[in-house]
C-alpha cells in the first residue's frame, strides 16, 4: 500500500505536492495598520455565541495590510519566491472568551493558495483577494522612508470590486503598534459534515500566537480608511468606520509552531 505524505492535501509519496508544508512556519514582513471605532453591535454580529465583546473599547477594529515572506523549517521556499511571498488585508477585533480578552480576525483576504490553506488550518476565514501596499526603501525617490512624513497607501479588492483604501502618514516612533491586534488570537476551526443537516464534522475553539518574535520599531501617524461593499463581500456594512484612531507601521518577524485547543464541540475534551 502506498504511503502518502503531506501536511495538507494533495498528498503524494514524497509529500512535495502538499499545499502547505509541515510546521513550524516562519514569517518576516511589515504591517500597515489603521485602527478605528465602529458600533460595538457590528463587532457583536461577527462573534459566535460563545464569545463576548471585549470589556474595554468593544467597538475598536484594526484593518491591517501585511506584506509577508514566509518559509518552513528548511527555508527552501525563499529560493522560489512564488512560494514564499504574499500579501493579505484583514480586519481584527477584540473579544472575550471565558473571561480572557483575545484578538480575533473576522475578515481576511490573501493573494496565494498556500496562505489560504494555512489560514483555514488555523481558523482564519481567508479568501482570495487583490492586495497592494506601498513598500519603503532606503534609497531613491520611488519609496517612502520609515521616518516622519513617510506616506503609505494600501488597497484591497476581491472579485474585481474595490473593498478598502487606506493612507497612513508616519508622525513619530510609538511604544506600540496599536492595541486591537495585541492579544493571542482566538479562532473557530469549522468544517460542516458532508451529510446535509448533520452539523459539524469539526467544531473547535483554538488560541494561538507567535514564538521567537523579532519586532521592529513601531511608528504612529495620521490615517485615512475607506471601506466598500460588493455583491460577494461586505466590510463596509459589517464594520463601518465611525472614527479613525490612528495609523501604524511596523516590521515584524515571527514563527508559528502551533496553538492550543480551548474547546472541541465535535469531540468533548
Secondary structure, 3 states (H helix, E strand, C coil): CCCCECCCCCCECCCCCCCCCCCCEEEEEEEEEEEEECCHHHHHCCCCCCCEECCCCCCEEEEEEEEEEEECCCCHHHHCHHHCEEEEEEEEEEEEECCEEEEEEEEEEECCHHHHHHHHHHCCCEEECEEEECCCCCCCCCCCCCCCCCEEEEEEEECCEEEEEEEEEEEEECCCCCCCCCCCEEEEEEEECCCCCCCEEEEEEEEECCEEEEECCCEEEEEEEEECECCCCEHHHHCCCCEEEEEEEEEEEEEECCEEEEEECCCCC
